[in-house]
Protein backbone atom coordinates (compact mmCIF):
# COMPACT_ATOMS: atom_id res chain seq x y z
CA UNK A 1 0.00 0.00 0.00
CA UNK A 2 2.94 2.37 -0.67
CA UNK A 3 2.74 5.32 -3.03
CA UNK A 4 5.49 6.13 -5.48
CA UNK A 5 5.53 9.19 -7.69
CA UNK A 6 8.00 10.61 -10.12
CA UNK A 7 8.42 14.37 -10.35
CA UNK A 8 9.60 15.90 -13.56
CA UNK A 9 10.93 19.48 -13.39
CA UNK A 10 10.38 21.46 -16.56
CA UNK A 11 12.09 24.82 -16.90
CA UNK A 12 9.90 27.56 -18.22
CA UNK A 13 10.14 28.62 -21.82
CA UNK A 14 11.64 32.08 -22.27
CA UNK A 15 9.29 34.59 -23.89
CA UNK A 16 11.05 37.91 -23.24
CA UNK A 17 14.23 39.41 -21.82
CA UNK A 18 15.11 42.21 -19.43
CA UNK A 19 18.23 44.37 -19.67
CA UNK A 20 19.96 45.69 -16.56
CA UNK A 21 22.24 48.75 -16.49
CA UNK A 22 23.10 51.12 -13.60
CA UNK A 23 20.95 54.27 -13.62
CA UNK A 24 24.03 56.51 -13.86
CA UNK A 25 27.71 56.41 -14.72
CA UNK A 26 30.79 58.51 -15.42
CA UNK A 27 31.96 59.29 -18.95
CA UNK A 28 34.42 56.65 -20.16
CA UNK A 29 33.96 54.38 -17.12
CA UNK A 30 32.70 50.85 -17.83
CA UNK A 31 29.26 49.81 -16.57
CA UNK A 32 28.04 46.23 -16.21
CA UNK A 33 25.29 45.50 -18.75
CA UNK A 34 23.40 42.25 -18.23
CA UNK A 35 20.27 40.52 -19.49
CA UNK A 36 18.04 37.79 -18.16
CA UNK A 37 15.58 35.66 -20.13
CA UNK A 38 12.07 35.68 -18.63
CA UNK A 39 9.06 33.40 -18.95
CA UNK A 40 5.49 34.64 -19.43
CA UNK A 41 5.17 35.09 -15.66
CA UNK A 42 8.27 37.30 -15.44
CA UNK A 43 10.42 34.60 -13.84
CA UNK A 44 13.96 33.74 -15.02
CA UNK A 45 13.97 31.16 -17.80
CA UNK A 46 16.54 29.19 -19.75
CA UNK A 47 17.52 30.51 -23.17
CA UNK A 48 20.40 30.60 -25.62
CA UNK A 49 18.95 33.55 -27.54
CA UNK A 50 21.43 35.67 -29.50
CA UNK A 51 21.30 39.43 -28.93
CA UNK A 52 22.47 42.18 -31.26
CA UNK A 53 23.42 45.22 -29.18
CA UNK A 54 23.89 48.83 -30.23
CA UNK A 55 23.71 52.25 -28.60
CA UNK A 56 21.53 55.21 -29.47
CA UNK A 57 24.61 57.30 -28.60
CA UNK A 58 27.32 57.60 -31.24
CA UNK A 59 29.92 57.34 -28.46
CA UNK A 60 28.47 54.24 -26.73
CA UNK A 61 30.55 51.04 -26.93
CA UNK A 62 30.56 47.43 -25.71
CA UNK A 63 33.34 45.13 -24.48
CA UNK A 64 33.17 41.36 -24.16
CA UNK A 65 36.80 41.08 -22.99
CA UNK A 66 36.72 43.08 -19.72
CA UNK A 67 37.52 46.42 -21.36
CA UNK A 68 40.47 45.41 -23.52
CA UNK A 69 38.65 46.29 -26.75
CA UNK A 70 35.48 48.27 -27.45
CA UNK A 71 32.99 48.10 -30.34
CA UNK A 72 29.99 50.27 -31.23
CA UNK A 73 27.89 47.13 -31.85
CA UNK A 74 28.20 43.54 -30.70
CA UNK A 75 26.44 40.20 -30.74
CA UNK A 76 26.25 37.98 -27.68
CA UNK A 77 24.49 34.67 -26.94
CA UNK A 78 22.81 33.91 -23.64
CA UNK A 79 24.16 31.05 -21.58
CA UNK A 80 21.54 29.44 -19.31
CA UNK A 81 19.27 32.42 -19.91
CA UNK A 82 21.68 35.26 -19.14
CA UNK A 83 24.62 37.29 -20.39
CA UNK A 84 26.76 40.14 -19.11
CA UNK A 85 29.36 42.43 -20.63
CA UNK A 86 30.70 45.97 -20.25
CA UNK A 87 29.18 49.14 -21.69
CA UNK A 88 30.56 52.68 -21.65
CA UNK A 89 29.74 56.04 -23.15
CA UNK A 90 32.26 58.87 -23.42
CA UNK A 91 29.70 61.68 -23.80
CA UNK A 92 27.48 63.12 -21.09
CA UNK A 93 23.70 62.89 -21.15
CA UNK A 94 21.28 60.01 -21.56
CA UNK A 95 22.81 56.90 -23.08
CA UNK A 96 20.46 54.16 -24.30
CA UNK A 97 21.40 50.55 -25.08
CA UNK A 98 19.27 48.92 -27.78
CA UNK A 99 18.90 45.14 -28.07
CA UNK A 100 17.35 42.91 -30.69
CA UNK A 101 16.72 39.17 -30.32
CA UNK A 102 14.14 36.42 -30.70
CA UNK A 103 13.04 37.42 -27.16
CA UNK A 104 12.14 40.96 -28.22
CA UNK A 105 13.87 44.30 -28.42
CA UNK A 106 14.38 45.64 -24.90
CA UNK A 107 16.27 48.87 -24.23
CA UNK A 108 17.79 50.43 -21.13
CA UNK A 109 19.03 53.98 -20.45
CA UNK A 110 21.61 55.43 -18.10
CA UNK A 111 22.62 59.00 -17.27
CA UNK A 112 26.28 59.77 -17.99
CA UNK A 113 28.04 62.60 -16.13
CA UNK A 114 31.43 64.19 -16.89
CA UNK A 115 34.59 62.60 -15.55
CA UNK A 116 37.20 64.52 -13.52
CA UNK A 117 38.62 67.75 -14.94
CA UNK A 118 41.49 67.01 -17.31
CA UNK A 119 42.12 70.10 -19.45
CA UNK A 120 41.54 73.84 -19.51
CA UNK A 121 40.99 75.46 -22.89
CA UNK A 122 40.20 78.97 -23.96
CA UNK A 123 40.02 81.64 -26.60
CA UNK A 124 40.59 85.40 -26.71
CA UNK A 125 38.80 87.83 -29.01
CA UNK A 126 40.58 89.78 -30.25
CA UNK A 127 43.83 87.91 -29.69
CA UNK A 128 45.95 91.09 -29.38
CA UNK A 129 45.20 94.26 -27.41
CA UNK A 130 46.93 97.65 -27.32
CA UNK A 131 47.74 100.09 -24.53
CA UNK A 132 46.49 103.01 -26.60
CA UNK A 133 42.96 102.68 -28.02
CA UNK A 134 44.08 104.72 -31.06
CA UNK A 135 46.34 101.79 -32.04
CA UNK A 136 43.56 99.21 -31.81
CA UNK A 137 41.27 97.55 -29.30
CA UNK A 138 42.34 97.76 -25.68
CA UNK A 139 40.05 95.02 -24.36
CA UNK A 140 39.71 91.35 -25.13
CA UNK A 141 37.03 88.84 -24.21
CA UNK A 142 38.40 85.60 -22.79
CA UNK A 143 36.33 82.42 -22.96
CA UNK A 144 37.59 79.54 -20.83
CA UNK A 145 36.25 76.05 -20.27
CA UNK A 146 37.27 72.98 -18.31
CA UNK A 147 36.71 69.54 -19.87
CA UNK A 148 37.26 65.89 -18.96
CA UNK A 149 39.39 63.44 -20.98
CA UNK A 150 36.48 62.98 -23.42
CA UNK A 151 35.86 66.71 -24.05
CA UNK A 152 32.76 66.98 -21.83
CA UNK A 153 32.36 70.25 -19.89
CA UNK A 154 33.06 69.77 -16.17
CA UNK A 155 30.36 71.48 -14.11
CA UNK A 156 31.53 73.58 -11.15
CA UNK A 157 35.24 73.64 -12.04
CA UNK A 158 37.19 76.69 -10.87
CA UNK A 159 39.69 78.56 -13.03
CA UNK A 160 42.08 81.27 -11.80
CA UNK A 161 43.44 83.97 -14.13
CA UNK A 162 46.27 86.44 -13.61
CA UNK A 163 47.89 89.10 -15.78
CA UNK A 164 51.41 87.75 -16.40
CA UNK A 165 53.02 90.77 -18.07
CA UNK A 166 52.31 94.16 -19.63
CA UNK A 167 49.90 95.43 -17.01
CA UNK A 168 46.15 95.47 -17.26
CA UNK A 169 43.37 94.03 -15.19
CA UNK A 170 40.73 91.33 -15.39
CA UNK A 171 37.04 91.81 -14.79
CA UNK A 172 34.45 89.05 -14.76
CA UNK A 173 31.55 89.60 -17.14
CA UNK A 174 29.88 86.20 -17.00
CA UNK A 175 30.57 82.95 -15.20
CA UNK A 176 28.91 79.72 -16.32
CA UNK A 177 29.44 76.29 -14.85
MOCORGI-V794536 format. One record per residue. N is the residue number from 1. RES is the residue in three letters. OMEGA is omega in degrees with one decimal (NA if undefined). Layout:
n:N res:RES omega:OMEGA
n:N res:RES omega:OMEGA
This chain:
n:1 res:UNK omega:175.6
n:2 res:UNK omega:-179.5
n:3 res:UNK omega:177.5
n:4 res:UNK omega:177.8
n:5 res:UNK omega:175.7
n:6 res:UNK omega:178.8
n:7 res:UNK omega:178.3
n:8 res:UNK omega:179.5
n:9 res:UNK omega:178.9
n:10 res:UNK omega:176.6
n:11 res:UNK omega:-179.8
n:12 res:UNK omega:176.7
n:13 res:UNK omega:179.9
n:14 res:UNK omega:178.3
n:15 res:UNK omega:178.4
n:16 res:UNK omega:178.1
n:17 res:UNK omega:176.2
n:18 res:UNK omega:175.1
n:19 res:UNK omega:177.5
n:20 res:UNK omega:-178.8
n:21 res:UNK omega:177.6
n:22 res:UNK omega:-176.8
n:23 res:UNK omega:178.0
n:24 res:UNK omega:178.9
n:25 res:UNK omega:-179.4
n:26 res:UNK omega:-179.3
n:27 res:UNK omega:177.3
n:28 res:UNK omega:-178.2
n:29 res:UNK omega:-179.1
n:30 res:UNK omega:175.1
n:31 res:UNK omega:177.6
n:32 res:UNK omega:175.7
n:33 res:UNK omega:179.0
n:34 res:UNK omega:177.9
n:35 res:UNK omega:176.9
n:36 res:UNK omega:174.6
n:37 res:UNK omega:-178.1
n:38 res:UNK omega:174.4
n:39 res:UNK omega:-176.7
n:40 res:UNK omega:177.2
n:41 res:UNK omega:179.4
n:42 res:UNK omega:179.2
n:43 res:UNK omega:177.5
n:44 res:UNK omega:-178.1
n:45 res:UNK omega:178.7
n:46 res:UNK omega:177.8
n:47 res:UNK omega:171.8
n:48 res:UNK omega:-178.4
n:49 res:UNK omega:178.3
n:50 res:UNK omega:-179.1
n:51 res:UNK omega:169.6
n:52 res:UNK omega:-176.3
n:53 res:UNK omega:174.3
n:54 res:UNK omega:179.5
n:55 res:UNK omega:174.3
n:56 res:UNK omega:178.2
n:57 res:UNK omega:178.9
n:58 res:UNK omega:-179.6
n:59 res:UNK omega:176.1
n:60 res:UNK omega:-178.8
n:61 res:UNK omega:-176.4
n:62 res:UNK omega:175.6
n:63 res:UNK omega:175.2
n:64 res:UNK omega:-178.6
n:65 res:UNK omega:176.3
n:66 res:UNK omega:174.5
n:67 res:UNK omega:178.3
n:68 res:UNK omega:177.3
n:69 res:UNK omega:-175.6
n:70 res:UNK omega:179.1
n:71 res:UNK omega:-178.6
n:72 res:UNK omega:174.0
n:73 res:UNK omega:176.7
n:74 res:UNK omega:175.8
n:75 res:UNK omega:-178.7
n:76 res:UNK omega:178.2
n:77 res:UNK omega:175.3
n:78 res:UNK omega:171.5
n:79 res:UNK omega:-177.9
n:80 res:UNK omega:174.5
n:81 res:UNK omega:-179.5
n:82 res:UNK omega:168.6
n:83 res:UNK omega:173.1
n:84 res:UNK omega:177.2
n:85 res:UNK omega:-179.4
n:86 res:UNK omega:175.8
n:87 res:UNK omega:174.1
n:88 res:UNK omega:173.6
n:89 res:UNK omega:-177.0
n:90 res:UNK omega:178.5
n:91 res:UNK omega:-180.0
n:92 res:UNK omega:179.1
n:93 res:UNK omega:179.4
n:94 res:UNK omega:179.4
n:95 res:UNK omega:-175.8
n:96 res:UNK omega:175.0
n:97 res:UNK omega:179.1
n:98 res:UNK omega:-179.3
n:99 res:UNK omega:176.8
n:100 res:UNK omega:-179.8
n:101 res:UNK omega:175.5
n:102 res:UNK omega:178.1
n:103 res:UNK omega:178.3
n:104 res:UNK omega:-177.3
n:105 res:UNK omega:179.8
n:106 res:UNK omega:174.5
n:107 res:UNK omega:179.2
n:108 res:UNK omega:-178.6
n:109 res:UNK omega:175.3
n:110 res:UNK omega:178.9
n:111 res:UNK omega:-177.4
n:112 res:UNK omega:177.1
n:113 res:UNK omega:-178.8
n:114 res:UNK omega:174.5
n:115 res:UNK omega:-179.9
n:116 res:UNK omega:177.8
n:117 res:UNK omega:-178.1
n:118 res:UNK omega:-176.2
n:119 res:UNK omega:171.8
n:120 res:UNK omega:178.7
n:121 res:UNK omega:178.1
n:122 res:UNK omega:176.3
n:123 res:UNK omega:175.1
n:124 res:UNK omega:178.7
n:125 res:UNK omega:-5.0
n:126 res:UNK omega:-177.1
n:127 res:UNK omega:-178.5
n:128 res:UNK omega:175.1
n:129 res:UNK omega:-176.1
n:130 res:UNK omega:177.1
n:131 res:UNK omega:-176.9
n:132 res:UNK omega:-178.1
n:133 res:UNK omega:178.2
n:134 res:UNK omega:-178.7
n:135 res:UNK omega:-178.0
n:136 res:UNK omega:-177.1
n:137 res:UNK omega:178.8
n:138 res:UNK omega:173.7
n:139 res:UNK omega:177.8
n:140 res:UNK omega:176.1
n:141 res:UNK omega:179.0
n:142 res:UNK omega:174.1
n:143 res:UNK omega:-174.5
n:144 res:UNK omega:176.4
n:145 res:UNK omega:178.4
n:146 res:UNK omega:-177.9
n:147 res:UNK omega:174.3
n:148 res:UNK omega:-179.4
n:149 res:UNK omega:-175.6
n:150 res:UNK omega:178.9
n:151 res:UNK omega:178.0
n:152 res:UNK omega:176.3
n:153 res:UNK omega:178.1
n:154 res:UNK omega:-177.6
n:155 res:UNK omega:175.1
n:156 res:UNK omega:179.8
n:157 res:UNK omega:178.5
n:158 res:UNK omega:177.5
n:159 res:UNK omega:176.5
n:160 res:UNK omega:179.3
n:161 res:UNK omega:174.2
n:162 res:UNK omega:173.4
n:163 res:UNK omega:-174.3
n:164 res:UNK omega:-176.7
n:165 res:UNK omega:173.2
n:166 res:UNK omega:179.2
n:167 res:UNK omega:-178.9
n:168 res:UNK omega:178.4
n:169 res:UNK omega:-179.5
n:170 res:UNK omega:172.8
n:171 res:UNK omega:-177.1
n:172 res:UNK omega:176.7
n:173 res:UNK omega:-177.3
n:174 res:UNK omega:174.5
n:175 res:UNK omega:177.1
n:176 res:UNK omega:176.2
n:177 res:UNK omega:NA
